[in-house]
Amino acid sequence: MNAPNAFKVLCVLLVVAALPNAMRNASALEAGPPKGAKVYQVAIHNFAFEPKNLAVPSGAYVVWTNRDEEPHVVTSAGALFPSSGALDTGDSHTVMFSKPGTYTYYCSIHPMMVGTITVH
């Protein structure tokens, strides 16, 4: 293997190794938050996240729900939490935030749509 290809392989391996650590800050749920959990809502409406900025305590769940007629994808800047996949009208994506920090996100279909979750 030549040096440029070896470097590319090393870079891919480093990124793959770092992903599990980044994903420990937050985790997505298929079934939604458990009963009695601290849950905060973000509506996706008129091509915007409402609220755009949200502060939550550590251990809280954030649920994004698409209220638009167009699909949207909630995508973490920096891959700090799992992306939603395409959300059609009425679909939701839930993430539990376990560590304090600032989590910026956007719609990967409409990148002008941005928001921030601040976990304290």
C-alpha positions as CSV (number, residue, x, y, z in Angstrom):
1,M,0.0,0.0,0.0
2,N,1.5,3.4,-0.9
3,A,1.8,6.2,1.6
4,P,-1.3,8.3,0.5
5,N,-3.6,5.2,0.6
6,A,-2.2,4.2,4.0
7,F,-2.9,7.7,5.3
8,K,-6.5,7.6,4.0
9,V,-7.0,4.2,5.7
10,L,-5.6,5.5,9.0
11,C,-7.9,8.6,8.8
12,V,-10.9,6.4,8.3
13,L,-10.0,4.1,11.2
14,L,-9.5,7.1,13.5
15,V,-12.9,8.6,12.6
16,V,-14.6,5.2,13.1
17,A,-12.8,4.8,16.5
18,A,-13.9,8.2,17.6
19,L,-17.6,7.8,16.8
20,P,-18.6,5.6,19.7
21,N,-17.1,8.2,22.2
22,A,-19.0,11.0,20.5
23,M,-22.2,9.1,20.5
24,R,-22.0,8.5,24.3
25,N,-23.0,12.1,24.9
26,A,-26.5,11.4,23.6
27,S,-28.5,8.5,22.3
28,A,-31.5,8.2,20.0
29,L,-34.5,6.2,21.1
30,E,-36.8,4.2,18.7
31,A,-39.8,4.0,21.1
32,G,-39.6,7.5,22.6
33,P,-38.8,8.5,26.2
34,P,-39.8,6.3,29.2
35,K,-42.8,7.3,31.3
36,G,-42.0,10.1,33.8
37,A,-38.9,11.3,31.9
38,K,-38.0,15.0,31.5
39,V,-39.1,15.6,27.9
40,Y,-38.7,18.8,25.9
41,Q,-40.3,19.3,22.5
42,V,-39.0,21.0,19.4
43,A,-41.4,21.5,16.5
44,I,-40.2,21.5,12.9
45,H,-42.6,24.1,11.4
46,N,-42.3,26.6,8.5
47,F,-38.8,25.3,7.7
48,A,-37.6,26.2,11.2
49,F,-36.9,24.6,14.6
50,E,-39.2,26.0,17.3
51,P,-37.7,26.8,19.7
52,K,-34.4,27.4,17.8
53,N,-32.4,27.4,21.1
54,L,-33.4,25.1,24.0
55,A,-31.7,24.6,27.4
56,V,-32.3,21.3,29.2
57,P,-30.9,19.5,32.2
58,S,-28.6,16.5,31.8
59,G,-30.6,13.3,31.4
60,A,-33.4,15.1,29.5
61,Y,-35.1,13.9,26.4
62,V,-35.6,16.1,23.4
63,V,-38.3,15.2,20.9
64,W,-38.3,16.8,17.4
65,T,-41.6,16.5,15.6
66,N,-42.1,17.4,11.9
67,R,-45.1,19.7,11.4
68,D,-44.2,20.6,7.8
69,E,-45.5,18.9,4.7
70,E,-41.9,18.4,3.6
71,P,-39.5,15.8,5.0
72,H,-36.7,17.0,7.3
73,V,-33.6,15.3,8.8
74,V,-32.3,16.4,12.2
75,T,-28.5,16.1,11.9
76,S,-26.0,16.8,14.7
77,A,-23.1,19.1,13.7
78,G,-20.0,17.1,14.7
79,A,-22.0,13.8,15.0
80,L,-22.5,14.3,18.7
81,F,-25.9,12.6,18.6
82,P,-27.5,10.2,16.0
83,S,-29.3,11.7,13.0
84,S,-33.0,11.2,12.6
85,G,-33.3,9.9,9.2
86,A,-36.0,11.4,7.0
87,L,-39.0,12.6,9.1
88,D,-42.3,12.9,7.2
89,T,-45.2,14.9,8.5
90,G,-46.0,13.9,12.0
91,D,-42.9,11.8,12.5
92,S,-40.7,12.3,15.6
93,H,-37.1,11.8,16.6
94,T,-36.1,11.4,20.3
95,V,-32.6,11.9,21.8
96,M,-31.5,11.6,25.4
97,F,-28.8,14.1,26.3
98,S,-26.6,12.6,29.1
99,K,-23.6,15.1,29.2
100,P,-23.5,18.9,29.6
101,G,-22.5,20.8,26.5
102,T,-23.8,22.6,23.5
103,Y,-25.2,20.5,20.7
104,T,-25.7,22.4,17.4
105,Y,-27.9,20.7,14.8
106,Y,-29.4,21.4,11.4
107,C,-31.7,19.8,8.7
108,S,-29.4,18.0,6.3
109,I,-32.1,18.5,3.5
110,H,-32.5,22.2,4.3
111,P,-29.2,23.4,5.8
112,M,-30.5,26.9,6.5
113,M,-32.5,25.3,9.3
114,V,-30.4,25.3,12.4
115,G,-30.9,24.9,16.2
116,T,-29.0,24.4,19.4
117,I,-29.6,22.3,22.5
118,T,-27.7,23.4,25.6
119,V,-27.4,20.8,28.3
120,H,-26.5,22.0,31.8
